[in-house]
Amino acid sequence: MIESAHTFSAKKYAESIVAGDATACRWVRNACQRQLSDLARFKGKGSPYLFNPKLTDRSGRSFYPADNLCAFIEHLPHVKGPLAGEPIHLEPWQVFILTVLSR
């Protein structure tokens, strides 16, 4: 697994929830624990599952899906309110959800 700023942030968020450093309901704690357990269990080239694998598009460019998803969203602007026009900044819990869903 390649660990970028986004995947690092998601992992640190999950670790802080599981350790009890941040408040969360049991469903969130279970989801974080499951993700951390999956990352520990399914690592290495022989694993049937890969988290944030290096993929290649039709043009031959390499990319990592979890990172691309978060980076794309952070390039989008807020459209309403006091932050209108400024790029979106994802919070760690949002990065966790997006990286888990992008696998």
C-alpha positions in Angstrom: 0.0 0.0 0.0 1.3 3.4 -0.9 0.6 5.8 2.0 -0.1 9.4 0.8 -1.3 12.3 2.9 -4.9 11.2 2.4 -4.5 7.5 3.3 -2.2 8.5 6.2 -4.9 10.9 7.5 -7.6 8.2 7.2 -5.4 5.6 9.1 -4.5 8.1 11.8 -8.2 9.0 12.2 -9.1 5.3 12.6 -6.3 4.7 15.1 -7.4 7.7 17.2 -11.0 6.4 17.3 -10.0 2.9 18.2 -7.6 4.2 20.9 -10.4 6.3 22.4 -8.6 9.6 21.8 -11.6 10.9 19.9 -15.3 10.5 20.7 -17.3 8.2 18.4 -20.3 5.9 18.6 -19.8 2.1 18.6 -20.6 1.9 14.9 -17.8 4.3 14.0 -15.4 2.5 16.4 -16.3 -0.8 14.8 -15.9 0.5 11.3 -12.5 2.0 12.2 -11.4 -1.3 13.9 -12.5 -3.3 10.9 -10.6 -1.1 8.5 -7.4 -1.3 10.6 -7.8 -5.1 10.9 -8.3 -5.4 7.1 -5.2 -3.3 6.5 -3.2 -5.5 8.8 -4.6 -8.8 7.4 -4.5 -8.0 3.7 -1.1 -6.6 3.0 1.6 -7.7 0.7 1.7 -8.8 -2.9 0.0 -12.1 -2.2 -3.1 -10.5 -0.8 -6.3 -11.0 -2.7 -7.3 -7.5 -1.7 -5.4 -4.3 -2.2 -6.1 -1.0 -0.5 -5.4 2.0 -2.8 -3.7 -0.1 -5.4 -1.6 1.6 -8.2 -3.8 1.5 -11.3 -3.2 2.6 -14.9 -5.7 4.5 -17.0 -6.2 4.1 -20.7 -3.6 6.8 -21.4 -1.0 4.8 -19.5 -0.9 7.2 -16.5 -0.7 5.7 -13.0 -3.0 6.7 -10.2 -4.2 5.6 -6.8 -8.0 5.6 -6.5 -8.3 6.7 -2.8 -5.9 9.6 -3.3 -7.5 10.7 -6.6 -11.0 10.8 -5.1 -9.9 12.9 -2.1 -7.7 15.2 -4.3 -10.6 15.7 -6.8 -13.0 16.7 -4.1 -10.4 19.1 -2.6 -10.2 20.8 -5.9 -13.9 21.6 -5.9 -15.0 24.9 -4.5 -17.6 25.6 -1.9 -20.7 27.0 -3.7 -22.6 28.7 -0.9 -21.9 30.5 2.4 -18.9 32.3 3.7 -16.5 29.9 2.1 -18.0 30.3 -1.4 -15.3 30.0 -4.0 -12.7 28.5 -1.7 -11.6 24.9 -2.3 -13.1 22.3 0.0 -10.9 21.0 2.7 -11.8 17.5 3.8 -11.9 16.7 7.5 -10.2 13.4 8.6 -13.5 11.6 9.1 -14.5 12.5 5.6 -11.2 11.3 4.2 -11.7 8.0 6.2 -15.1 7.5 4.6 -13.9 8.3 1.1 -10.8 6.1 1.2 -12.8 3.2 2.6 -15.4 3.5 0.0 -12.9 3.8 -2.9 -11.4 0.4 -2.3 
